[in-house]
Amino acid sequence: MRTLILLVAAWAAEPAAPPVESPPPVPPWTGSSGYTMIHVATGSFVMGSPENEAGRNTDERRHDVRITRSFWLGQREVTQDLWIAVMGTTPFVKDYKGVPLVGSRLPAQSVSWFDAIRFCNALSARDGLEPAYVVNGDEVSWSSSARGYRLPTEAEWEYAARAGTDRAYTGARGSGGLCSVANVADATARRKWPMWTGAVPCNDGFLGPAPVGSLQPNPWGLFDMSGNVSEWVWDRYGPYADGPVDDPSGATTGSLHLARGGSWADNGTFNRVAHRKRHPPDFTDAFTGLRLARSE
């Protein structure tokens, strides 16, 4: 009996194992042109929307997606001043019904998918990075091993926008809280333009586009993932996979490309994380811009 007591005492006196520490976060990376990017680690998520989500479209079928390759994503949307510095052009729509749309820190807009591809390659050359795209007329191929700037895939975009949550909106539980994180068609816009139906019942402080990063970021530190301008992604539009998939990059054929994230003129339905806008690759409007990615 004495021996047993001594053994128990010795076991109880052993020091506890040190807690397992999480790896330190990867700091943001900024290219020589000043564009700052957030590191997005690998992981899994459910892409699409549940059938009971208000405003849901039938092309948002839920399915499991695994992101197996970490990547970098722009902390903010590309600004007009960066676009001008790189491209030397000012394609931007100047105003909307008297509301100014041009400013150095406002998001670039009225740029097509083809324009966005050319911008990615031009900024890569400017910053000494290997271009991600090979462009031959209207044919564009993506060199996945290149570390230059590129457009995120649709799955990468939604994964980063959700930021580990499963909400209808990035960084907000419902449309009423959307104005703290997104520049959308709000109550002020509805008063000015009564024809705008379905305006979000809050005020974000901006009638037109906002300087990038003006509102709160989502949980992963990314600004304007909903609202401000919709953002071109790499993918052609097509149906989602029937089952789980790793690193999807869109349909292999088709005439439409995707933009994600809603805009300053969109209501809650179109600012949902799962909403998919589709346009021809040469389409432009005052509500569509871009955010850049890089492969790691």
N, C-alpha and C positions, 0 to 999 in steps of 0.2 A: 504494500500500500504506500509506503514511504517513497519507493522508487517511482511509482505512478504520479504522485504529487509533484515530485521534482521535475519529471518530464513535462507535465502540463505547465508548470511555472516557466520552464525554459522556453517552451513554445510560445507562451503568451508574451514573453519579453522580447521576442524577435522584432526588429524594426519593420514597419510597414514599407512595402515597395513604393518607390517614388512615383507620383502620378505621371501618366503618359502625356506629354505635351504635344499640342498641335503644331505643325510646322509653321514658321512665321509667314505672314502674308507676303506675297511678292509685291514690291513697290511699283507704282506706276512707271511707265516708260515714256519718254518724250523724244521724238525724232528731232533732227537738226532744224526742221522747219517749224517746230513748236507744237506739233500735234501730239497730245497726251493720250496714252492708251492704258486701259486696265487689264490686268491678267485674269483670264477666265480659266479655271481649272476644269479638268475632266469631270464627268458625272452623268447621271441619268435623270430624266424627267418625263412627264406625260405631256405630249404635244397635242394641241387642239383644245376643244372646249366640251364640257359636259352638255348633254342634250337639253338640260333645263336652264342653260345660261341665257339670259335675256339678250336678244339680238343675234343669236347664234345662226351661222350659215351651215348648210349641209356639207360644205367642203372642209369643215373643221373636225373631222372624225378623230376622236382621241386614239392615240397609239403611243407605245413606249419607244423612247429614243435614247440612245446612249451616245454621248459625246466622248470619243476615245482619245482625242487629241486636244490638248490645251491650246489656247489661242489668245491673242490680244484684241481688244475691242475699244474703239474710240470712246473716251470718257464723255465727249460731247459731239454733237453734230458738226460737220464741216461748215465753217463760217464763210461769209462772202469775202472777207479780206484774204483768207487763205486761198480761196478759189482764184481770186484776181491775181494774187502773187504767183500762183503756179501756172494758171492757164492764160492770163493776160486778157480775159474776156469778161464781159458783164452781161450775162444772159438773163438776169433776174427781172421778173415783173416788178415794175416800179411802185404800183399802188393797187389797192383793191377798194373800189368805191370810196376813194378819198383817204383810205388808211395806208400810210407809207409801209412799203415792204422791203426797202433798201436800207442797209446799214452795215458797218464793218463787222459787228459782232452778231448780226442776225444770221440765221442759217441760210446757206446757199439754197436756191430754189430755181424752178424752171430749168432743170438740167435733166436730160434723158438718161436712160440706162447706158446707152453708148457713151454719152458724155462722162458719166461716172466711171466707166471702165478706163477711158482715156485719162481722166484725172488721177486715178490710182497709179497708172504707169508713170505719169509725169511727176507725181510727188515722189514715187520710188526713185526715179532718176535724180531728182533734186536732192534727196536724202541719202544717196549712195547705196540703195537697196536693189536687189535683183527684182525686176518687174515680175508681177505674178501672172500677167496676161500676155498671150500672143494674139495680136490683132491682124487679121487679113481681110480688109474690107469690112463686111458685116459679120464675118466669122470670128468668134472669140473663143479661145481655149484657155483654160486655167492650168498653170503649172503649179501643182499642189506642193512641190518641194521648195518653191521660191519663197523668200521671206519678205518680199515687198508688200506694199499696201494692196488690199483687195476689198471687195465687198464681202460681208459675212454671208454665210448660207442662211436660208430661212430658219433652219433648226438652231444654228448658233445664235441667231438673233432672238428667237423666242426663249431659248434656254437662258440667255443673259437677261432678257427682259423680266422673266419670271423670278430670277434670282433666288431660287430655292423655295418659292412659294407657289401656291396653286390658286391664285386670285384671278378674277376677271381683268383686273387692271394692274399695271406694274407699280408697286409701291403704295397702292390704295386698296382698301377693302371693298369700296363701292363707289359709284359715280359721284356721290355727294362729297367724298374726300379727294376726288381726282384733281381738283384745282391746286392742291398743295404740291403736286408732283408733275402736273401736265398742263400745258397751255392748250386749251380746247375751246370749242364753241360753248361759251358759258352764258350766264344770265345777262351780262352786260351786252354781249354780242346779240342775243335775242332781242333785247330792247332796241338796238340800233337797226337790226335786220329782222323784222318780225317773220319773214318768210323762212328763216332758219328754224326748222322744227326739231324737237327733241334736244334742245340745248341742255347742257349739264347744269343742275341746280346749285351752282356755286359761282364764285368769282376768282379768277386766277390773276387779275391785275393787268391783263394785256388784251387789247382788242384785236391786234394783228399778231404777227410772229414776235417772239421774245428773244432777247439776246441769249445765246446758248448758255445753259447752266444757270438760268435765273431762278429756277424752282428747286425743290429738294430732290436729291438723287434717290435711286432705288436702293435696296439693301446691299447691292454690290458696288455702289458708288458711281453708277451710270446715270447721267442726266438726260431728260427728255426722251426716254424710251417710249413714252406715249406723248402724243401731241407735238406741237411746234411745226415740224414737217414730217411727213411720211418718208421712210428711208428705203432706198433701193437695196435689194439683196441680190445675191448671185443667181438664184434659182429661176428656171422657167416654171410657169404655172402648170400644175398637174395634180392628180389625186394623190392623197397620202397613201403610204404603204398599208397593207392589210394587217400587218402584225409588227412586232418589234423590229427595229432597224438601227444600225450603227451609222452615224455620220452621214445622213442623207444630204444630197446636194441638188435635188429637184429632178424634174422630168428631163429626159434626154432629147425630146422633141417638143415643138410647140411654138406658137408665135407670140406668146405673152410672157412677160417677166413680172416678178412680184416686188411690191413695196410693202413695208410693214410699219406699224406704229401710230397711225392716225396723224392728225394735224390740228393746227390752231382753228381751222374751220370745220372740224368734225365733231359730231356729238359723241355720247358715250358708247353707242353701238360700234362705231368705226374706230374708237380708241381702245377697244378691248385688245388684250395681248394676242388673242388667237385670230383676230380678223386679218384676212388676206386681201390686199388690193392687187389687182392685176391690170397691166397696161402693155401696149406695144413698146418695144425697146427704144423707139424714137419719140415716145410721148413726153411732153413737158407740161407742167402747170405750176401755179404759184404755191402749191401745197406739198411739193415733193422735192426732197433733197437727198442727203446721204450721210452715212457714218461709216468709218473705215475699220477694217480688221487687218490682222497680220497673223500668219501661221507662226508657230513657235519652232 
